[in-house]
Amino acid sequence: MRNKKTPHKIILNSDVLSFSVKVIDDMLGLKSASNAVYSDRTIVCHLLNAASAKTSISNVSDLCELAPSEGTIRYRFRNIELNELKQSLNETLQIHAPKIIPRKQIDLAIDYHNNPFYGVEKNDGDTIKTQPKQGTSRFFAYATIYVILKNKRFTLAIKPIRKGNSLKDTVDFLIKEIEKAGFKIKTLFLDREFYNVKVINYLMKRNTSFIMPVVKRGSSGGIRELLIGKKSYSTYYIMRSKEDEATFQVNVAVKYSKGKYGRSGAKHFGYAVNNVDIDVKKNI
């Protein structure tokens, strides 16, 4: 006799919204007075609206007639401190993660994020200055560490990056957060922004398996001299900074456009690699 399959539970948009509001409300701990004009749920929904639309709370206030004003939102958050919020957020992420992520060595990725900032900085150091893009040179920066499971991204920890924060310390913080939650790294994939001597030496000292894109700097020399040839290959490279140097494996992948997208010829991609067993000629 055939066993009947257990039907999958249907998750509605309202279920996702209710769960998200509860989690964020518990994390923020607003606890506004019962006679407040706008409930905590309304405030949190306002944040979710802005986040899902990738816009500002000010824009949501302008577009939604019954929404609280930007000033009201900021007033309700006046007593929230950034470091406490970061800790609460990471604890919340790690509470829910073990329910769906297996407790074994897993592939993890660290991403670097820049959100453009167009206003006047209230607290010195809240934003970082980079090359101008999207009409500004000021950005709110942060890094996340996450796992991809069943084609879904699950963020496990986040760290704001303020002026003066080092990328090595940022990576160290994120790794320690996921280790504290009981997760172990199989291979760590990092954004190109983390390609520097201190980060690479830190990861190699930990004996962490990692892969990250190399970055071409300057108009000649350096890593550019490796990005040549007709075939993919592996080699070693010494990267130097003013204070230190790092020696590491570089995998150079050669891809041929073959007329795709109106391009032809070879394209070279370089990756800093440590403790990863890859046949570069077959798998990159």
The 8 nearest C-alpha neighbors of each residue, nearest first, counted from 0:
[[1, 2, 3, 4, 5, 6, 7, 8],
 [2, 0, 3, 4, 5, 6, 7, 8],
 [3, 1, 4, 0, 5, 6, 7, 8],
 [2, 4, 1, 5, 6, 0, 7, 8],
 [3, 5, 6, 2, 7, 1, 8, 0],
 [4, 6, 3, 7, 2, 8, 9, 1],
 [7, 5, 4, 8, 3, 9, 2, 10],
 [8, 6, 9, 5, 4, 10, 3, 11],
 [7, 9, 10, 6, 5, 11, 14, 4],
 [8, 10, 7, 11, 6, 14, 12, 15],
 [11, 9, 14, 8, 12, 15, 13, 7],
 [10, 12, 14, 13, 9, 15, 16, 8],
 [13, 11, 15, 14, 16, 10, 17, 9],
 [12, 14, 16, 11, 15, 17, 10, 18],
 [15, 13, 11, 17, 12, 16, 18, 10],
 [14, 16, 12, 18, 13, 17, 19, 11],
 [15, 17, 13, 19, 14, 18, 20, 12],
 [18, 16, 14, 20, 19, 15, 13, 21],
 [17, 19, 21, 15, 16, 20, 14, 22],
 [20, 18, 16, 22, 21, 17, 15, 23],
 [19, 21, 17, 23, 18, 22, 24, 16],
 [22, 20, 24, 18, 19, 23, 25, 17],
 [21, 23, 19, 25, 24, 20, 26, 18],
 [24, 22, 26, 20, 25, 21, 27, 19],
 [23, 25, 21, 27, 26, 22, 20, 28],
 [26, 24, 28, 22, 23, 27, 21, 29],
 [25, 27, 23, 24, 28, 87, 22, 88],
 [28, 26, 24, 29, 25, 23, 84, 79],
 [27, 29, 25, 26, 30, 24, 23, 31],
 [28, 30, 27, 31, 39, 24, 75, 76],
 [31, 29, 28, 32, 39, 33, 24, 27],
 [32, 30, 29, 33, 39, 35, 38, 75],
 [31, 33, 35, 34, 30, 38, 39, 36],
 [32, 34, 35, 31, 38, 30, 36, 37],
 [33, 35, 32, 36, 31, 38, 37, 39],
 [36, 34, 32, 37, 33, 38, 31, 39],
 [35, 37, 34, 38, 33, 67, 32, 41],
 [38, 36, 35, 41, 39, 42, 67, 40],
 [39, 37, 41, 40, 35, 42, 36, 31],
 [38, 40, 42, 41, 43, 31, 29, 37],
 [39, 41, 43, 38, 42, 44, 20, 24],
 [42, 40, 44, 38, 39, 43, 37, 45],
 [41, 43, 39, 45, 40, 44, 38, 46],
 [42, 44, 46, 40, 45, 41, 20, 39],
 [45, 43, 47, 41, 46, 42, 48, 40],
 [44, 46, 48, 42, 43, 47, 41, 49],
 [47, 45, 43, 49, 44, 48, 50, 42],
 [48, 46, 44, 50, 49, 45, 51, 43],
 [47, 49, 45, 46, 51, 50, 44, 52],
 [48, 50, 54, 46, 52, 47, 55, 56],
 [51, 49, 53, 47, 52, 48, 46, 54],
 [52, 50, 48, 53, 49, 47, 54, 46],
 [51, 53, 49, 54, 50, 48, 47, 55],
 [54, 52, 50, 51, 49, 55, 48, 47],
 [53, 55, 49, 52, 50, 58, 56, 59],
 [56, 54, 58, 57, 49, 59, 53, 50],
 [55, 57, 59, 58, 49, 69, 60, 46],
 [58, 56, 69, 60, 55, 59, 61, 68],
 [57, 59, 61, 55, 60, 56, 62, 54],
 [60, 58, 56, 62, 61, 57, 63, 49],
 [59, 61, 57, 68, 58, 66, 63, 62],
 [62, 60, 58, 59, 63, 57, 64, 68],
 [61, 63, 59, 60, 58, 64, 66, 57],
 [64, 62, 66, 60, 65, 61, 59, 58],
 [63, 65, 66, 62, 61, 60, 67, 59],
 [66, 64, 63, 67, 60, 68, 62, 61],
 [65, 67, 63, 60, 64, 68, 45, 59],
 [68, 66, 71, 60, 65, 69, 72, 37],
 [69, 67, 71, 70, 60, 66, 72, 57],
 [68, 70, 57, 72, 71, 56, 73, 60],
 [71, 69, 73, 68, 72, 74, 67, 57],
 [72, 70, 74, 68, 69, 73, 67, 75],
 [73, 71, 69, 75, 74, 70, 68, 76],
 [72, 74, 76, 70, 75, 71, 77, 69],
 [75, 73, 77, 71, 76, 72, 70, 78],
 [74, 76, 72, 73, 77, 71, 29, 78],
 [77, 75, 73, 74, 79, 78, 72, 29],
 [76, 78, 74, 75, 79, 73, 80, 72],
 [79, 77, 76, 80, 75, 74, 29, 73],
 [80, 78, 76, 77, 81, 84, 83, 27],
 [79, 81, 83, 82, 84, 78, 77, 85],
 [80, 82, 84, 83, 85, 79, 86, 159],
 [83, 81, 85, 84, 80, 86, 87, 79],
 [84, 82, 86, 85, 80, 81, 87, 79],
 [83, 85, 81, 87, 82, 86, 88, 80],
 [86, 84, 82, 88, 83, 87, 81, 89],
 [85, 87, 83, 89, 84, 88, 90, 82],
 [86, 88, 84, 90, 85, 89, 26, 83],
 [89, 87, 91, 85, 90, 86, 84, 92],
 [88, 90, 156, 92, 86, 91, 87, 93],
 [91, 89, 87, 93, 88, 92, 94, 86],
 [90, 92, 88, 94, 89, 93, 87, 95],
 [93, 91, 89, 155, 90, 94, 95, 96],
 [92, 94, 96, 90, 95, 91, 155, 89],
 [95, 93, 91, 92, 96, 90, 97, 98],
 [94, 96, 93, 92, 98, 97, 91, 99],
 [95, 97, 93, 98, 94, 99, 100, 92],
 [98, 96, 100, 99, 95, 94, 93, 101],
 [97, 99, 96, 95, 100, 94, 101, 93],
 [98, 100, 97, 96, 101, 95, 148, 153],
 [99, 101, 97, 96, 98, 102, 148, 146],
 [102, 100, 103, 99, 97, 98, 105, 104],
 [103, 101, 182, 100, 104, 181, 97, 183],
 [102, 104, 101, 105, 183, 182, 184, 185],
 [105, 103, 183, 185, 184, 182, 102, 106],
 [104, 106, 185, 184, 103, 107, 183, 186],
 [105, 107, 186, 185, 187, 184, 146, 108],
 [108, 106, 146, 187, 145, 105, 188, 186],
 [107, 109, 188, 187, 145, 144, 189, 146],
 [110, 108, 144, 189, 143, 188, 190, 145],
 [111, 109, 190, 143, 142, 189, 108, 112],
 [110, 112, 142, 141, 190, 192, 143, 109],
 [113, 111, 141, 140, 142, 110, 114, 143],
 [112, 114, 140, 138, 139, 115, 141, 111],
 [113, 115, 139, 138, 140, 116, 112, 137],
 [116, 114, 138, 137, 113, 139, 117, 135],
 [115, 117, 138, 137, 118, 139, 114, 135],
 [118, 116, 135, 115, 119, 137, 134, 138],
 [119, 117, 116, 120, 121, 137, 115, 135],
 [118, 120, 121, 117, 116, 122, 137, 123],
 [119, 121, 122, 118, 123, 125, 126, 124],
 [122, 120, 119, 123, 125, 118, 124, 126],
 [123, 121, 120, 125, 124, 126, 119, 161],
 [122, 124, 125, 121, 120, 126, 162, 161],
 [123, 125, 162, 126, 161, 122, 127, 163],
 [126, 124, 161, 123, 122, 162, 139, 127],
 [127, 125, 139, 138, 124, 161, 137, 162],
 [126, 128, 162, 138, 137, 161, 139, 129],
 [127, 129, 137, 136, 138, 126, 130, 162],
 [130, 128, 136, 131, 137, 127, 138, 132],
 [129, 131, 136, 132, 128, 135, 137, 138],
 [132, 130, 136, 135, 129, 134, 133, 137],
 [133, 131, 134, 135, 136, 130, 115, 129],
 [132, 134, 135, 131, 115, 136, 116, 114],
 [133, 135, 132, 131, 136, 117, 115, 116],
 [136, 134, 131, 137, 132, 133, 117, 115],
 [135, 137, 131, 129, 128, 130, 132, 138],
 [138, 136, 128, 116, 135, 127, 126, 115],
 [139, 137, 115, 116, 126, 114, 127, 113],
 [138, 140, 126, 114, 113, 115, 116, 127],
 [141, 139, 113, 160, 112, 138, 159, 114],
 [140, 142, 159, 160, 112, 158, 111, 113],
 [141, 143, 111, 158, 110, 157, 112, 159],
 [144, 142, 157, 110, 109, 156, 145, 158],
 [145, 143, 109, 156, 108, 155, 154, 173],
 [144, 146, 154, 155, 153, 108, 107, 143],
 [145, 147, 107, 153, 152, 148, 108, 106],
 [146, 148, 152, 151, 150, 153, 149, 145],
 [147, 149, 151, 150, 146, 152, 153, 100],
 [148, 150, 151, 147, 152, 146, 153, 100],
 [151, 149, 148, 147, 152, 146, 153, 145],
 [152, 150, 148, 147, 149, 153, 146, 154],
 [151, 153, 147, 146, 154, 148, 145, 150],
 [154, 152, 146, 145, 147, 155, 151, 148],
 [153, 155, 145, 156, 144, 152, 146, 143],
 [154, 156, 145, 92, 144, 93, 153, 177],
 [157, 155, 89, 144, 143, 154, 173, 176],
 [156, 158, 143, 142, 89, 144, 159, 173],
 [157, 159, 142, 141, 160, 143, 85, 169],
 [160, 158, 141, 140, 161, 142, 157, 85],
 [161, 159, 141, 140, 164, 158, 162, 142],
 [162, 160, 125, 164, 124, 126, 163, 159],
 [161, 163, 124, 127, 164, 126, 125, 160],
 [162, 164, 161, 165, 124, 160, 127, 166],
 [165, 163, 161, 162, 160, 166, 168, 169],
 [166, 164, 168, 167, 163, 169, 160, 162],
 [165, 167, 169, 168, 170, 193, 164, 198],
 [168, 166, 198, 170, 169, 165, 197, 171],
 [169, 167, 171, 165, 166, 170, 172, 164],
 [168, 170, 166, 172, 167, 171, 165, 173],
 [169, 171, 167, 173, 172, 168, 174, 166],
 [172, 170, 168, 174, 169, 173, 167, 175],
 [171, 173, 169, 175, 170, 174, 168, 176],
 [174, 172, 176, 170, 175, 171, 156, 144],
 [173, 175, 171, 176, 177, 172, 170, 178],
 [174, 176, 178, 172, 173, 177, 179, 171],
 [177, 175, 173, 179, 174, 178, 172, 180],
 [176, 178, 180, 179, 174, 182, 175, 181],
 [179, 177, 175, 181, 182, 180, 176, 183],
 [178, 180, 176, 177, 181, 175, 182, 174],
 [179, 181, 177, 178, 182, 93, 176, 94],
 [182, 180, 178, 179, 177, 183, 102, 97],
 [183, 181, 178, 177, 180, 102, 184, 103],
 [184, 182, 104, 178, 105, 103, 185, 181],
 [185, 183, 104, 105, 186, 106, 107, 187],
 [184, 186, 104, 105, 106, 183, 208, 187],
 [187, 185, 106, 208, 209, 184, 107, 188],
 [186, 188, 209, 107, 108, 106, 208, 210],
 [189, 187, 108, 210, 209, 211, 107, 109],
 [190, 188, 109, 211, 108, 110, 187, 210],
 [191, 189, 192, 110, 193, 211, 111, 109],
 [190, 192, 212, 193, 194, 211, 213, 189],
 [193, 191, 190, 194, 111, 195, 189, 214],
 [194, 192, 191, 195, 190, 166, 198, 189],
 [193, 195, 191, 192, 213, 214, 198, 211],
 [194, 196, 198, 197, 193, 199, 192, 238],
 [195, 197, 199, 245, 198, 244, 200, 238],
 [198, 196, 200, 199, 195, 167, 201, 243],
 [197, 199, 167, 201, 200, 196, 195, 202],
 [198, 200, 202, 196, 201, 197, 203, 195],
 [201, 199, 203, 197, 202, 198, 204, 245],
 [200, 202, 198, 204, 199, 203, 197, 205],
 [203, 201, 205, 199, 207, 204, 200, 206],
 [202, 204, 206, 200, 205, 201, 207, 199],
 [205, 203, 201, 206, 202, 200, 207, 199],
 [204, 206, 202, 203, 207, 201, 200, 208],
 [207, 205, 203, 204, 202, 208, 274, 273],
 [208, 206, 205, 202, 203, 209, 274, 273],
 [207, 209, 274, 186, 273, 275, 187, 206],
 [210, 208, 187, 186, 273, 272, 188, 207],
 [209, 211, 272, 188, 271, 270, 187, 189],
 [212, 210, 189, 271, 270, 188, 190, 191],
 [213, 211, 270, 191, 269, 271, 214, 190],
 [214, 212, 270, 269, 271, 194, 191, 211],
 [213, 215, 216, 212, 191, 194, 222, 269],
 [214, 216, 222, 223, 213, 217, 221, 218],
 [217, 215, 214, 218, 221, 219, 222, 223],
 [216, 218, 219, 215, 220, 221, 223, 222],
 [217, 219, 216, 220, 215, 223, 221, 222],
 [220, 218, 217, 223, 221, 216, 224, 222],
 [221, 219, 223, 224, 222, 218, 217, 216],
 [220, 222, 223, 224, 219, 216, 215, 238],
 [221, 223, 224, 225, 215, 220, 226, 214],
 [224, 222, 226, 225, 221, 220, 215, 219],
 [223, 225, 222, 226, 220, 221, 227, 219],
 [226, 224, 223, 222, 227, 251, 221, 269],
 [227, 225, 223, 267, 224, 251, 269, 222],
 [226, 228, 225, 224, 267, 229, 223, 251],
 [229, 227, 230, 226, 231, 253, 225, 267],
 [228, 230, 253, 231, 227, 265, 254, 267],
 [231, 229, 228, 253, 232, 252, 280, 251],
 [230, 232, 252, 253, 280, 251, 279, 229],
 [231, 233, 251, 250, 279, 230, 280, 252],
 [234, 232, 250, 249, 251, 279, 248, 235],
 [233, 235, 249, 248, 250, 236, 232, 251],
 [236, 234, 248, 247, 249, 246, 237, 233],
 [235, 237, 246, 247, 248, 238, 249, 234],
 [236, 238, 246, 245, 239, 247, 244, 235],
 [239, 237, 245, 244, 236, 246, 196, 240],
 [240, 238, 244, 243, 237, 245, 196, 241],
 [239, 241, 243, 242, 244, 196, 238, 195],
 [240, 242, 243, 239, 244, 196, 238, 197],
 [243, 241, 240, 244, 239, 196, 197, 245],
 [244, 242, 240, 239, 241, 196, 245, 197],
 [243, 245, 239, 238, 240, 196, 237, 246],
 [246, 244, 238, 196, 237, 200, 247, 239],
 [247, 245, 237, 236, 238, 244, 235, 248],
 [246, 248, 235, 236, 245, 249, 237, 271],
 [249, 247, 235, 272, 234, 271, 236, 273],
 [248, 250, 271, 234, 270, 235, 233, 272],
 [251, 249, 233, 270, 269, 232, 252, 279],
 [250, 252, 269, 232, 231, 268, 233, 249],
 [253, 251, 231, 268, 267, 283, 269, 250],
 [254, 252, 267, 231, 266, 230, 265, 268],
 [253, 255, 266, 265, 267, 252, 256, 268],
 [254, 256, 265, 257, 264, 266, 253, 263],
 [255, 257, 263, 259, 258, 262, 264, 254],
 [258, 256, 263, 255, 259, 264, 262, 265],
 [257, 259, 263, 262, 256, 261, 260, 264],
 [260, 258, 261, 256, 257, 262, 263, 255],
 [259, 261, 262, 258, 256, 263, 257, 255],
 [260, 262, 259, 258, 263, 256, 257, 264],
 [263, 261, 258, 260, 259, 256, 264, 257],
 [262, 264, 258, 256, 257, 265, 261, 255],
 [265, 263, 255, 256, 257, 266, 262, 258],
 [266, 264, 255, 254, 253, 267, 256, 263],
 [265, 267, 254, 253, 255, 268, 264, 256],
 [268, 266, 253, 226, 252, 254, 265, 251],
 [269, 267, 252, 251, 253, 266, 270, 226],
 [268, 270, 251, 213, 250, 212, 252, 249],
 [271, 269, 212, 250, 213, 211, 249, 272],
 [270, 272, 249, 211, 210, 248, 213, 212],
 [273, 271, 210, 248, 209, 249, 270, 275],
 [272, 274, 208, 209, 275, 248, 210, 247],
 [275, 273, 208, 276, 272, 209, 207, 206],
 [274, 276, 273, 208, 277, 272, 209, 186],
 [277, 275, 274, 278, 273, 279, 272, 208],
 [278, 276, 279, 275, 282, 283, 281, 280],
 [279, 277, 280, 281, 282, 276, 283, 232],
 [278, 280, 283, 282, 281, 277, 232, 231],
 [281, 279, 231, 278, 282, 232, 283, 230],
 [280, 282, 279, 278, 283, 277, 231, 252],
 [283, 281, 279, 278, 280, 277, 252, 231],
 [282, 279, 252, 281, 280, 278, 231, 277]]
